[in-house]
Amino acid sequence: MQASLGITHLLNNVLGGPVASLQNAVGIHSTPATAITDAFALELLVAGCLILFFVVVRASLSVESPNPAQQVAEMVHEAIGGQAEQIIGHGYVPFQSFVTCIFLFVLLNNLLGAIPGIPAPTTQVSVPLGLALLTFLYYNFYGIRVNGPIGYLKQFAGPIWWMAPLLFIIEVISHLARILSLTVRLYANMFASDLVTLVFFSLVPIAVPAIFLGLHVAVSVIQAFVFMLLTMIYLSLAVSHEH
């Protein structure tokens, strides 16, 4: 896909050659001019902004006179921490940084679609799929780490031994379906919201599209929250000691 954003052209000019070589090495046909897509460039921009924000907050921490960035960070930390404690339980602390990053990353990528001329990266199916795969690997890793390989697999077998083979197959399919569920839910909702906003901006004066722009922002926040909420639920089930 031909790049359309300035940041994408810049990244391709700087990194397109090595990235294209790497993609071709794994069987993905690419050229230096198309190695980095708009969606990936925007993802990098969001990740860079989040890292910069966290660095600024960490470097300017103050108990007596917290700056606005610290106040925002504390609000997000407390809100997500409270939600995580309710869903995951008292052992939520090791997972709070991951679910916070997931929420902020999805939210900012969603909100980019509110800027005219910039498609939200989450309207490209590869972005929700990548986030879903990361979440899938993360909660399974901690499920094995907390319960041990045997203990974690027992969760798939259920409490009735003679039904264990059937339940195990059903649970494996159910876990794999979570990847599809996370991907389709985020992609479909953001694609539809982005498309509706774009259509109304193209057809009618600015007053009417502003309503749909507000709707797009609302959908962006809700979808980021739902993605984070499902991540917490999957984590709570994975690290549970009840079989």
C-alpha positions in Angstrom: 0.0 0.0 0.0 1.4 3.4 -1.0 2.1 5.7 1.9 0.0 8.9 2.2 1.3 10.6 5.3 4.4 12.6 5.7 5.7 10.7 8.7 5.4 7.5 6.7 7.4 8.9 3.8 10.0 10.1 6.3 10.3 6.7 8.0 10.5 4.9 4.7 13.3 7.2 3.5 15.2 6.5 6.7 14.3 2.9 7.5 12.6 1.6 4.4 15.6 -0.3 3.1 16.4 -2.4 6.1 12.7 -3.0 6.9 12.0 -4.1 3.3 15.0 -6.5 3.4 13.7 -8.0 6.6 10.2 -8.4 5.2 11.5 -10.0 2.0 13.6 -12.4 4.0 10.5 -13.8 5.7 8.5 -14.0 2.5 6.7 -10.7 2.5 7.2 -8.8 -0.8 8.1 -5.2 -0.1 10.0 -2.2 -1.4 11.8 0.6 0.6 9.0 3.0 -0.5 6.2 0.8 0.9 7.9 -1.2 3.7 6.4 1.0 6.5 2.6 1.6 6.2 0.7 4.6 7.5 -0.8 2.5 10.2 2.5 1.3 11.5 4.0 4.8 11.3 1.1 6.1 13.4 1.6 3.3 15.9 5.2 4.2 16.2 4.2 7.8 16.7 1.7 6.9 19.5 4.3 4.6 21.2 6.9 7.4 21.0 4.5 9.9 22.5 3.5 7.5 25.3 7.2 6.8 26.1 7.9 10.5 26.1 5.0 11.2 28.4 6.1 8.5 30.9 9.7 9.8 30.9 8.4 13.4 31.6 6.2 12.2 34.4 9.0 10.1 35.9 11.6 12.9 35.6 9.3 15.5 37.2 7.6 13.6 40.0 6.8 15.8 42.9 4.7 15.2 46.1 4.3 18.9 46.9 3.5 20.4 43.5 2.6 17.8 40.9 2.5 19.1 37.4 -0.5 18.5 35.0 1.2 15.5 33.4 1.7 13.8 36.8 -1.9 14.6 37.8 -3.2 13.0 34.6 -0.9 9.9 35.1 -2.1 9.6 38.7 -5.8 9.8 37.6 -5.3 7.1 35.0 -3.2 4.9 37.4 -5.9 5.1 40.1 -8.8 4.5 37.8 -7.3 1.5 36.1 -5.8 0.2 39.3 -9.3 0.2 40.9 -10.8 -1.6 38.0 -8.0 -4.1 37.9 -8.4 -4.8 41.7 -12.1 -5.5 41.2 -11.6 -7.9 38.3 -8.2 -9.6 38.9 -8.1 -9.3 42.6 -5.5 -8.3 45.2 -2.7 -9.7 43.0 -3.4 -7.2 40.2 -0.3 -5.0 40.7 2.1 -6.9 38.4 -0.4 -6.6 35.6 -1.4 -3.0 36.0 1.3 -1.6 33.8 0.4 -3.9 30.9 -3.4 -3.2 31.0 -2.7 0.5 31.3 -0.4 0.5 28.3 -3.0 -1.5 26.4 -5.7 1.0 27.2 -3.7 4.1 26.4 -2.2 2.7 23.2 -5.6 1.5 21.9 -7.3 4.8 22.9 -4.7 7.1 21.2 -4.7 5.0 18.0 -8.5 5.2 18.0 -8.6 8.9 18.6 -6.2 9.6 15.6 -9.2 8.8 13.4 -10.9 12.0 14.8 -8.3 14.1 12.9 -9.6 14.7 9.3 -7.4 13.0 6.7 -5.8 10.6 9.2 -7.3 7.1 9.4 -7.2 5.4 12.8 -4.6 2.6 12.7 -7.1 0.3 14.4 -9.2 0.4 11.2 -6.4 -1.8 9.7 -7.1 -5.4 10.8 -3.4 -6.1 11.4 -3.3 -3.6 14.3 -6.2 -5.1 16.3 -4.8 -8.6 15.4 -1.4 -7.7 16.7 -2.8 -6.4 20.0 -5.0 -9.5 20.4 -2.1 -11.8 19.8 0.0 -9.9 22.3 -2.8 -10.1 24.9 -3.3 -13.8 24.2 0.4 -14.6 24.7 0.6 -12.4 27.8 -2.2 -13.9 29.8 -1.3 -17.4 28.9 2.3 -16.8 29.9 1.3 -15.5 33.3 -1.3 -18.3 33.6 1.6 -20.9 33.2 3.9 -18.8 35.4 1.5 -18.5 38.3 0.0 -22.0 38.2 2.7 -24.0 36.6 2.2 -25.8 33.2 0.3 -28.7 34.8 -1.8 -26.5 37.0 -2.7 -24.2 34.1 -3.6 -27.1 31.8 -5.9 -28.4 34.6 -8.1 -25.3 34.1 -8.8 -26.5 30.6 -9.9 -30.0 31.8 -12.6 -29.0 34.2 -13.5 -30.6 37.5 -15.0 -33.8 36.1 -12.3 -36.3 35.0 -14.3 -38.3 32.5 -15.3 -35.1 30.6 -11.8 -33.8 30.6 -10.9 -34.7 27.0 -14.0 -33.0 25.6 -13.7 -30.0 27.8 -10.0 -29.6 27.0 -10.8 -29.4 23.3 -13.6 -26.9 23.9 -11.4 -24.7 26.1 -8.6 -24.6 23.6 -11.0 -23.6 20.9 -12.5 -21.0 23.2 -9.1 -19.5 24.0 -8.2 -19.3 20.3 -11.6 -17.7 19.6 -10.6 -14.9 22.0 -8.0 -13.7 19.4 -10.8 -13.4 16.8 -13.2 -11.8 19.2 -10.7 -9.1 20.3 -9.7 -8.4 16.8 -13.1 -8.2 15.1 -14.7 -6.2 17.9 -12.1 -3.5 17.8 -11.6 -3.5 14.0 -15.2 -3.5 13.1 -16.3 -0.8 15.5 -13.5 1.5 14.6 -13.7 0.9 10.9 -17.5 1.7 10.9 -17.0 4.8 13.1 -14.1 6.1 11.0 -16.1 5.5 7.8 -19.3 7.3 9.1 -17.2 10.3 10.2 -15.4 10.5 6.9 -18.6 10.2 4.9 -20.4 13.1 6.8 -17.3 15.3 6.6 -17.3 14.8 2.8 -21.0 15.4 2.2 -22.3 18.1 4.6 -21.2 21.3 6.4 -19.0 21.2 9.5 -21.9 21.4 12.0 -23.4 18.0 11.3 -20.1 16.1 11.1 -19.1 17.6 14.5 -21.9 15.4 16.0 -20.4 12.3 14.4 -16.9 13.4 15.4 -18.1 13.4 19.0 -19.6 10.0 18.4 -16.2 8.8 17.1 -14.5 10.0 20.2 -17.1 8.2 22.4 -16.6 4.9 20.4 -12.9 5.3 20.7 -13.0 5.5 24.4 -15.5 2.7 24.8 -13.6 0.3 22.6 -10.3 1.0 24.4 -12.0 0.4 27.7 -13.7 -2.8 26.5 -10.3 -4.1 25.1 -8.7 -3.4 28.5 -11.6 -4.9 30.4 -11.5 -8.1 28.4 -7.7 -8.3 29.0 -8.3 -8.0 32.7 -10.9 -10.8 32.6 -8.7 -13.1 30.7 -5.8 -12.4 33.1 -8.1 -13.0 36.1 -9.1 -16.4 34.7 -5.6 -17.4 33.8 -4.0 -16.6 37.1 -6.8 -18.0 39.2 -5.9 -20.9 41.5 -9.3 -22.4 41.5 -9.7 -25.4 39.2 
